[in-house]
């Protein structure tokens, strides 16, 4: 972690409307043959418009989506626990919210 002098924890940085539009346009861009340029672009767009955190978005399954009501049920999130000892592997942890 950077030292306390490196950043202000109380500062909240948000994207401007122009930056959000640019990010959505890039995430939704396609190659000349019509194939999406970024395979996770739709996930980024979902996170922008819903406020989902990365761990919540990664834990989503199709059964969490209700097509009739057009709602998502956030029941889980995924976190990464890094192994900093150099021995063993990193661990993905699935947490149930509900």
PyMOL commands that set and color helices and strands:
alter all, ss='L'
color gray80, all
select helices_A, chain A and resi 4-6+17-27+41-50+54-58+62-64
alter helices_A, ss='H'
color red, helices_A
select strands_A, chain A and resi 65-66+71-72+76-81+91-96
alter strands_A, ss='S'
color yellow, strands_A
deselect
rebuild
show_as cartoon
